Amino acid sequence: MSPARLVRAATAAAIALAIGFTAAGCSSQPPATEKATKLTVWGYTPTDSVSAALKAYEKESGTKVDYVVIPAPFEPTLLAKWTTGERPDVLMGQPNAAFLRKLQAPTTLADLSDMDFVKQQKYGLGRTGELDGKVYSATFGFPTMFGVLYNKSVFQQNNVQVPKSYNELLSASKTLKDAGVTPIGFSGGDPWTLQMPLFGNLVDPLADGFIGEVNKKKASFEDAPYVDAVTRTLELAKDGYTNSDFLTLTYADAVKQFEAGKIAMMPQGSWIVDMLTGDMTKYGFIPFPSTSGAVLKQSGNATAMQLPLTGNKAQESAARDLVQYMTVGEGYKTYLTAQAEPSIVSDVADPAKVNPITAEAAKLLDGAVPSLDSQTLVSLGDVPTLLSQALDGSLTPAQVGAQVQRNYAENASLAGIKGW
């Protein structure tokens, strides 16, 4: 499950001028020629750094990039187009196995296993988009780390120590609440964000191999590890440790309140740096407080590329060239400098300036645990909606777990996974 990196309207307008921004559904596949003159890309709204690299590719190659933004909710909208047979030249979507199965990757996507990035990327990221021994997705971004962003000055002003255990998180939240500060920001106005505190509460089960047991049908999402994580997530709101408008506050507005010091902590992915403004040293990034102290990692969906099989050899060849350019070529260096994150390519140095929040998150990579979405075989269904319903009292945590298990079993069966 993983959300898109969001950018401001002004950025979107700039991208429109720079890349050839197109409304979804208005793209067309160019005819096969000896050399492609245009590549159609489908994806989330691109960040400035991705846009800079694509613009550089246009200039260097002479090939126009027609970037089509898939409206939210991304996956259902994409799959509705995908099932009709409509295809872009390049898709920028989730690199995990569950998403690749939804696309039926073995018959719809190009095998990228022989490309240079597979061997040249560090941390094993070259094989992030692997399914059944073949690589169908290329990534060029530093992995997203799931944790807690906190406002250092708010902590200092209220004499609050950075929490390491869950009990310390509750204690810190009580102190902040008593001081009139919202301890933890929930932004249910964008329901996908409600998964972030749930992911945090799942750190210990994920580190202990819970999903592996679920995949072998030796455990279930109806069991305590998952249901208890949902319960703790709801209790943060019930106990008043979140903003009172936790079901309606938008992600963008929550970030603004965080920057203003009205919210002390934001459970989020490290992609949140793209939303922040001003002095980044004012903020810190820590693992979600847990017994294991682990942090979750996941390759970002805004920097992952899949190549649909279109039957147009010229287009497919040009799309492959774009992947090479973005993963290990000059495009990667352009992206890296603009994004200010550590390098993931073995022979490419870190940029001169690295975002301090990203640098803090990067220190947690050693020993990080693959995220929930990275470990599951198939989709869990519409978990954001289930969490919203649980937060408004319509569902109990046990009912959430039961529905997630039903979704998982059904999707695994539909995918033809052995034993399901």
N, C-alpha and C positions, 0 to 999 in steps of 0.2 A: 504494500500500500504506500505508497509513498507519495507526498504532496509535491506540487510544483513550487519552484522558486518564484516568488512574486516580485514584480517590479512596478514602479509608479507609472501613471498614465503618460507622463511626459517622456519616460523612457520608451514606452510602447510606440509613441508617436515618432520618436527618433529612429527606432528600428524600422518603422514603416517606410521611412524615407531611405534608410541605408540599405535594406536588404530586399525590398520588394515584398512587403508584408501583405498577406492575402487572407480574406475571410475564409473559414472552413467551408468546403463544398464548392469553391470556385476555382480550384486548380484543375489543370489538364495535363496529361502526360504527353510530352513532345514525341514526335515520331522518331523511329530509329534512324540515326545518321552515323557517319563515320566518327564524328566527334559530337558529344552532347553539348548543347548550348545553354541548357537550363536544367537545374535539378530542383525537384519539388521535395521539400522537407516538411513533415508533420511533427508537431511537438507542443510542449507547454510554452507559455510566453518566455522567450529566451532572455537570459541576463545580458547585461551590457558586455560582459567579457566573452560570452558565446557569440554575440552579435559582431563584436570586433574581429574575432577570428574568421567568421563566415564572410565578412566584408573583405578581409585580406585575401581570402581564397578567391573571391570573385575577381579581385584586381589581378592576382597572380595567374589564375587559370583562364580568365576570360569567360568563365561559365557563370551564368546568373544563378543565384540561390533564391528560390521562391519559397519563403518560410510561411507555412500555413499553421496558425494557432488553433489547436483543437480546444473548443470551449469546455469549461467545467460542467459536469464532472467528467474528467478526462477519459477514464477507461470505458465507461458505458458509451460515451459519444464516439470514441475511436472504434470500439467494437461494432457499433451499429454501421459505421462506414465499411469496416473491414469485412464484415460478413457478406456485404454486397459484392465483394470482389474489387472494390476501389483500393488503389495502392499508391503511396508516394514512392519516390526513389530512395528516400531516407526517412526512417522513423526514429524519433527520439522519445523512447518510453522506458518503462521499468526494465532493468537488466536481470531481474530475478526469474527463477524457474517457473513460478506460478504464472507470471505474465507471459513468458515465452510459450507456455503450454496453451494459454488462451489464444495466442496467435497461431497455434499449430506449427511452431517453428520448423520442424523437420521438412515440411512441405511448402512453407510460405516464405522462409527467410534464407538468405545466403549463409553458408558455413564460412566463418571468418578464421578458422583455426590456424590457417597457414600465414596469417598476416603478422607483420613485425611487432605490433603492440603486445601480442600474446607473450612473447619472450622478453621484451624490453621493459615492460612495466613492473614496478616493485610491488611488494606486499601481496603478490599473487593476484593482483587486480586484472591481469590479462585474461584470467579465466573466470572472471566474475559472471559473465553472461553465458555460462556453460549449461548445457542440457544434454544429458545422456552422452557425455563424452565429446560433444562438439560445441564450439563457441559461436553463438549467434548474436552476441552483443558486444560492442566495444565501448569502453568508457574512457574519458579523458579528464575527469575531475577527481580531486582528492575525495576519499570516502566521506560521506556524511557520518558524523558522530552524534548519537542521541544522548542528551544529557540535560543539564539545567543551566541556563544563562541567568546570572544574577547581577544586580546593581551594587557595585562595591561601596559606593558612598552611602546608600540606604542601609547597608549592613553596618557600616562604621558608625553612622549617626545613631543607630539604635543598639549599639554594642552587641550585635549578633555575630556569632561565629559561623563559619561556613560548615553546614551540616555534612556529616559523613555517613551516619546511620539514619534509618527511617525515623527512629524516636527523636533524634536530633533535628530532623526536618520538622516534625510536629512541634517540638519545643520552640524552634526558631520561628515557626509560623505563628504560634501563640503570642510570642513577644512582639512580632511585627503587627499582628492584628490589634493587640492592646495599644500599640503606638499609633493606630489609625492608618496603617499602611496595608494595602492588599498583599498578602504574602505570595500567592501563586496566581498567575494569570491563566484563566481558561477562556477560550474564544470559540464558543459553540456556534457563533454566527457563521463560521467556516468549519463545519462539522469534522473535517479531516483532522483538525488540530486536536480534537479530544482524544485521539489515539496516542498523543505524545506522553501525557501522564500515565496512560495505561502501559505503554512500552516501558516506562520507567519502573512501574510496579511489577513488570514481568522480567526484569533483569535477572533476578536470582533463578527463577525457573528456566529461563533460556540458557543461563550459564550452566545449569545442572543437567541439561540435556532433555528437558521436558518435551520439546517439539519432536525430537528424534523418537521418543516413545509414542507420541501421538501418531507419527507417520507409520510406525510399526503396529498401530492399533493396540498398543499395550497401555495407553493412557488416552484421555479424552479432554476436550475443552470444557466438559462438564465437571471435571475434577477440580480439587481445591486450588492447585497452582494458578489456574486461569480465573476461576470464579473469585478467589480471594483478591487477585489483582484488580478485578473490576470493582469489588467491594471497597478496597482502599481508595481507588480513584473517586468513587462516589462520596466517600466519607470526607475527602478534602473539601468538597463543596458543602456537604451537609454540616460540617463543623465550622463553616464560615471562614475557611482558609483560602477561599478564592473570591474573585469579584462576584457581587450579587447577580450581575447580568451574565452569568457564565454560559447561558444558552443562546444569547443573542449578540454578545460582543464579537466584533469581527477581528480577524487576525491582525489586520493593519492597525486598527484602533488599539488593540492590546499592546502592540509594539510601541505605539506613541505614548501610551500610559506608562509603559515600562521605562522608556527613555526619560519621561518627565518625573520619574521617581515615585509614581503612584502605585506601581506594581513592583515588587521586589524580585520575583523569580519567574522565569518562563521555561517550563519543560518544552524543549524543542530540539530539532535537528540543527546542526551547525550551519545549515544553509541560511539561518536567520541573519547572518552577517549581511546578506544582500538587502535586508530591510532596514538596517541600522544606519544612522547618520551621526556625524560629529566624531568626537574623540572615542575611539574604540577601547582605549585603555581603561575607561570607566567601568567596563564590564568584565566579568569572569565567566569561565565555563567549567563546570564540574560534572562528574558522573551523577546520575540520579541516585540519591542516598539509598544504599542497600547493604545487605550482609556481605555479599561478594565484593562490592566495590567495583564491579565490572562496568563497562560502558558498551553500548551497542553500536555497531558499524553497518553501513550499507552504501553501496555505490549509488550516486544520485541519479534520479531520472532525468534531470535537466542536462546531464552531460553523458548520456548513454545513447549509442547509435545502433540501430538495426537496419539491415538492407533487405527490403522485400524483393522477392523474385518476380520481376515484371515481364520477363520474356524479351525485353529490349536490351540487347547486349551492349550497345553504346552507352545507354543510361546506367546499366549495372556496373560497367567499367568505370564510368565517371564517379559514381557513388562510392565505389571502392577507393578511388583516388582521394575523395574527400575524407574518408575514414583515415587513410594513411596520413593525410595532411593534419587532421585534427588530433590524432593520437600520438604520433612520434615526429611529425614534420614541423614546419615553421608555424603552422596554425596553432599547434600546441603551445609553442613559446609565446605567441601573441596572447592566447587565452590565459596562460599562466601569469604573465606580467599584469594583465588587466585584473585578474581575479585575486592576485596577491596571496596565493596559497602554496604550500610545499609541493615540490615536483614529485610525480609518481613514475617518471621515466628514468631509468638507470643512468643514462649519460647526459641528462639535462639537470643543471643546477637549479636550486631554489632561486626565485626572483630576489632582487635586492631588498625589496620590502615585502614582508608577509603580514597579513592582517593579524593583529595580536590575539584575537579570539580564535581564529583558525589555528594559530600556532599553539594555543593552549589545548585545543581539541586534538590537534595532531599528536601531542605528547601522550595522549591516552590510547593511541592506536595499538601499541604493543599490548597484547593480552585482551584486546577488545573481542567481543562476542558477536557473531553474525546476528543481524536483526531478526525479528519475527518473520518479516516478509522474505528474508533471505533463507530461512530454514524450512518454511512450509512448502509442501509439494504443489499446492493449488491455492486459489483465493479462499479467504474466509468469508466472503460475502460483504455485505454493506455494514461493516462494523461501526463506522461513524454514526449511522442512523440508529443502530442498536444502543450505542452509548448515549445518544441524545435522549432516546426514550427511557433509558434507565435513569438519567439525571432528572428527567421531569416526572419520574415516579411511575411511568407506564409499564416498565419492566423491572424485574428483580435481577440481581447479578446472576442467579442460577438460571433464569430464563434467557439471559444474554448468552451464557455458556452453552445452553442447550441448542439455541438457534445457530450459534457459530459452529457447533459440532455437526448439526444437520447440513449446514451449508458446505462444510468441508467434505463430509462424506459424499454428498451429491456431486460436488465438483470433481472430486477424485475419481468417482465412478465414471462420470462423463468423459474425463480425460483418459480413461482406460488404464489407470494405474493398477498394477498387479496387487491383488489382495483387497481392493476396494470395490 
